[in-house]
Amino acid sequence: MTEISKVVDSVRDVARRYGLKVLHLDLTDVTFISRIGLSHEVFVQIYANTKKEKLNIALVVSGERIYGIDKEGGYYHKHPFENPSLHVETTPIEIEDFVIESLEILKKLNLF
């Protein structure tokens, strides 16, 4: 996995290019958590841990995850928009690709 400073740069760049606000950003030498989005009610939460080689990303609306991809138990799984409680095995995703997919979901919901 890449180093935390590169994750921070990537998140800031994606937020800028897609007109999103950086709502929260906190990091250590091995972990990173951020929220980028339209408001504190509609955002993408990003968690990275370079020591565990983990990248968890979720689209959150009104306090509920409505879509996500995360790594638990050594493998990545998706929480699909159609049923976010499911765990469907998947491959890692780039932050920008997740944001693009999230914006498409928000358009379907008339939130973007």
N, C-alpha and C positions, 0 to 999 in steps of 0.2 A: 504494500500500500504506500501511497505517497506520503510526504511529510505534512504536518498540520499547516504550515504556512502556505503550502500550495492549495490545500483545501479552502483556507480562508480566502485566498486570492480568487479561486474558482467561484466560490459562493458570491463574493462581492461583484465579480464580473457578470455572472448570470443574473443577479438581481438588477444590476444597472441595465443590461441589454434587454431585459423583459419588463422594465418599468415597475419593478417590485421594490419594496422598502426592506432594509435590513432592520428587523424589529427587535432582535436579540442576538448577541454574539458573546460567547464565553469560551475560553480555551485554556488548556495547559500544554505541556510539552508533548503529550500523547493523545489528548482528547479535545474534541471540538463539539460545541452544540450551537446551533443557530436557528433562527426563525426568519424566513423571508416571505413576504407576501403582500397582500392588499391591505390587511388590517390585523388587529390582534384576534379577530374572529375567523379570518380566512388566511391561512399561511401554510408554508411547507417547512416542516421541522427536519433538520439535518443533524445527525449525530455521527461522529467518526471517532474511532479509537485505533490508532496506528499500531499499538502493541498487540491488540487482538485481531488486527486486519479486518475491521468491521466498519461498515457504512450502513446506517439505518436512516431511511427517509420516509416521511409520512406527510400526506396532505390532510390538514385538519380544518374542519369547518364547525364553528360553534362548539368547540371543545371535544369533538368526536373525530377520530381517524376515519376518513372515508376511502382512503387508498394508501397503500404503503408497500415498501420493500425493506426487509431487514434480514439480519443474519443472527440466527439463534441455533445453538446446538451444532455449530460448525457448517451449516449450509444456509444459503439464501432462500427466502420464500417471499411470495407476494401475497398481499392482502388485497384482492381485487375489488375494484369500485362496486361491482355488482353485489358483492358479499364480503365486506371487509373482515369478517370474523374467520374466513377461510385461510388456510395456509397452503399455497400452491408453490411447489418447488420451482425456482427460477435461477437465473444467473444475476450477478451484480449489475448495477446500472450506473451510468454516469449521472452526476447531479443535474446537468443541463437537460439530459433526456427525460429525467423524472419531472423536472419543472415543466417541460413542454407537454408531457402527458397530463400533468396536473392542470395546466391551463386549459387544455382541451376539455377535461372533465368540468372545470368551472364554467366554461362556455356553455356546455350542455345544461348546466344548472342555472344559467343566466346570472352567474355571480361575477363574470369577467367580461 
